[in-house]
Amino acid sequence: MTTVRTSTKVDEFISRVTVVSKPKVTKKTVTQESEPNLIPLSAYWEDAKERWKIHTKEVNDLWKDLKASYEKARPYIEKAIEKGKELIGKIKTLLNKTK
């Protein structure tokens, strides 16, 4: 057996530590599961049709929003393209003058 010397602070700390010797055990009763309530195939089909209607409406709304966004941005995009063409033309003429 090996003896280890510890300080008084360690001894005080160890004396305050409590060790649980026995784990707490709780009894749990297991119940047998009952049969699940299955819905008929027709209900699944109706649900699928409703979900498809919702999906179609959402996609159509998205498409309308994208069209509106494009129409709002279109003049700015066209202006930027024209400005870009103008600047490229100026750069080309400057490069041709330096040759």
C-alpha positions in Angstrom: 0.0 0.0 0.0 1.3 3.4 -0.9 0.9 6.4 1.4 0.4 9.8 -0.1 0.9 13.0 1.8 -1.7 15.7 1.2 -2.2 19.2 2.5 -4.7 20.1 5.1 -6.9 21.9 2.5 -7.1 18.7 0.5 -8.0 16.7 3.6 -10.7 19.2 4.5 -12.1 19.0 1.0 -12.1 15.2 0.9 -13.8 15.0 4.3 -16.7 17.1 2.9 -17.2 14.8 -0.1 -20.0 12.3 0.2 -20.0 9.1 -1.8 -23.2 7.5 -2.8 -22.8 3.8 -2.3 -26.1 2.7 -3.8 -27.6 4.0 -7.0 -31.3 5.0 -6.9 -33.5 2.5 -8.7 -37.0 3.2 -9.9 -39.3 0.6 -11.2 -40.9 1.2 -14.5 -43.9 -0.8 -15.7 -44.0 -1.8 -19.3 -47.3 -1.6 -21.0 -48.2 -3.5 -24.1 -48.7 -1.1 -27.1 -52.1 -1.2 -28.7 -52.7 -1.4 -32.4 -52.2 2.0 -34.1 -55.2 3.7 -35.6 -54.5 3.6 -39.3 -56.3 6.1 -41.6 -57.7 4.8 -44.8 -56.0 5.1 -48.1 -58.7 7.5 -49.3 -57.7 10.0 -46.5 -54.1 9.8 -47.6 -55.2 10.6 -51.2 -57.3 13.6 -50.1 -54.4 14.9 -48.0 -52.0 14.6 -51.0 -54.4 16.5 -53.2 -54.8 19.3 -50.6 -51.0 19.5 -50.2 -50.6 19.7 -54.0 -53.0 22.6 -54.2 -51.1 24.4 -51.5 -47.8 23.7 -53.3 -49.2 25.0 -56.6 -50.5 28.2 -55.0 -47.2 28.8 -53.3 -45.2 28.3 -56.5 -47.6 30.6 -58.4 -47.2 33.3 -55.8 -43.4 32.9 -55.9 -43.5 33.2 -59.7 -45.6 36.4 -59.5 -43.1 37.9 -56.9 -40.2 37.0 -59.1 -41.8 38.7 -62.1 -42.6 41.8 -60.1 -39.1 42.0 -58.8 -37.7 41.6 -62.3 -39.9 44.3 -63.7 -38.8 46.7 -60.9 -35.1 45.9 -61.4 -35.3 45.9 -65.2 -34.7 49.7 -65.8 -31.7 49.7 -63.5 -30.2 46.6 -65.1 -30.7 48.0 -68.6 -29.2 51.3 -67.5 -26.2 49.5 -66.0 -25.7 47.5 -69.2 -25.8 50.7 -71.3 -23.3 52.4 -69.0 -21.0 49.3 -69.1 -21.1 49.4 -73.0 -20.4 53.1 -72.9 -17.4 52.6 -70.6 -16.0 49.7 -72.6 -16.3 51.9 -75.8 -14.3 54.7 -74.1 -11.6 52.2 -72.9 -11.3 50.8 -76.4 -10.8 54.3 -77.9 -8.2 55.1 -75.3 -6.4 51.9 -76.0 -6.5 52.5 -79.7 -5.1 56.1 -79.2 -2.1 54.7 -77.2 -1.0 52.3 -80.0 
